[in-house]
Amino acid sequence: MSIQERKKDHVDLCVNEDVNYSGSAGFEQYQFRHNALPELNLEDISTETSLLGRSFSFPLFLSSMTGGYTDAGQINAQIARFCEKNNLPFGVGSQRALLDHPEEINSFSVVRNEAPTAFIAANIGGAQIAGGLTDDQLEVLIESIQADAIIVHLNPLQELVQPEGDRAFRGIESGIRKLVIDADLPIIVKETGAGITGEVARRLLAAGVSVIDVAGSGGTSWAKVENLRKADRTETDFLNDWGMPTTKCLEEVALLREEFRFELISSGGLRTASDIMKSFALGANFTAMAGPVIRALVNGGEDELQKFLNRLKEQLKQICLLLGRRAPAQCSHRDLIKK
Ligand SMILES: Cc1cc2nc3c(=O)[nH]c(=O)nc-3n(C[C@H](O)[C@H](O)[C@H](O)COP(=O)(O)O)c2cc1C
């Protein structure tokens, strides 16, 4: 199967099938500490939040998803227009397809045409940078979208379940270290839903990474997605629920703030405004979503995505008010009670 067909399958399966982990991301284990005397008006509350020195209207990164085949260009264009209009950051899907098939450049470059001022992140897999990218390859990743940052995704689980996936994972850590030196842009490292633990994050931060996006378990299960593509999945479906829940990753990685300066994105199974606010209370300073974004977009277009964002915005403001916080970034562990 070609890489283009695989990418199309991924979107179709994430929209039409139940590909969520059976276990949760863990947000239900916490409840907010109600503030009966907030001394704020609803209009005092702002959802504006910064990441990597840029200010955004709402703390939501639209996670890396697609590119590399014709229809992906349309999805990327819609996401780009939406993010330009709403001042939100987003990432394109893996640009491996672009390195292998330069003719697919339009499905990526369209994002800069549609979003001339938005914050856009490039995306490449850890396995692709294990041996180090050449200068030319790095230039293609960055220049095709005039990237503001580079995301490296770590996905050994997905690769193992994918029949045509990579089996070699040595050298990724040194590849990341080299990328930090070679690229003149901040490096974000994310998982794709199985989570980044405290120990892995410490190695990444020691390598010079600026942002960790934990992308933990509880949302889209990439083992499930890949198993659905296989005729015989009996050998690998035991991995469908493999992963570290997002809340557990946040608890571990946030502790590294004592040792390193970095920013922390919470993602993997975030679906509601409560999940966003609980992420802040657990130490994140931004959040991200993939599954809900692609489903809203494919099922209802940009209007549906706008409604989804508007609802999240209103609800996040109400939660801020009930905690007595003017902005999500003011929220802390004191605002949560573990049930
Ligand atoms: C259709 C689809 C395609 C994806 N493709 C990529 C990709 O190319 N690169 C990447 O880093 N992550 C990719 N992801 C993973 C997401 O960025 C995210 O980490 C993961 O889905 C967990 O978030 P969620 O539970 O909100 O979906 C993809 C997700 C979806 C739904």
The ligand as a Gaussian input file, in Angstrom:
#p B3LYP/6-31G(d) Opt

LIG

0 1
 C       -6.217000      11.478000      11.357000
 C       -5.022000      11.637000      12.247000
 C       -3.740000      11.673000      11.671000
 C       -2.606000      11.836000      12.484000
 N       -1.360000      11.953000      11.900000
 C       -0.305000      12.346000      12.668000
 C        0.934000      12.708000      12.072000
 O        1.108000      12.657000      10.852000
 N        1.946000      13.124000      12.893000
 C        1.785000      13.198000      14.251000
 O        2.706000      13.642000      14.959000
 N        0.630000      12.824000      14.842000
 C       -0.415000      12.431000      14.091000
 N       -1.608000      12.115000      14.686000
 C       -1.679000      12.018000      16.167000
 C       -2.244000      13.258000      16.815000
 O       -1.445000      14.382000      16.526000
 C       -2.421000      13.089000      18.351000
 O       -1.149000      13.048000      18.972000
 C       -3.200000      11.850000      18.759000
 O       -4.248000      11.580000      17.851000
 C       -3.785000      11.962000      20.179000
 O       -4.658000      13.048000      20.294000
 P       -6.283000      12.886000      20.286000
 O       -6.635000      11.890000      21.361000
 O       -6.815000      14.266000      20.566000
 O       -6.669000      12.380000      18.925000
 C       -2.759000      11.936000      13.907000
 C       -4.051000      11.897000      14.459000
 C       -5.171000      11.754000      13.659000
 C       -6.537000      11.715000      14.313000

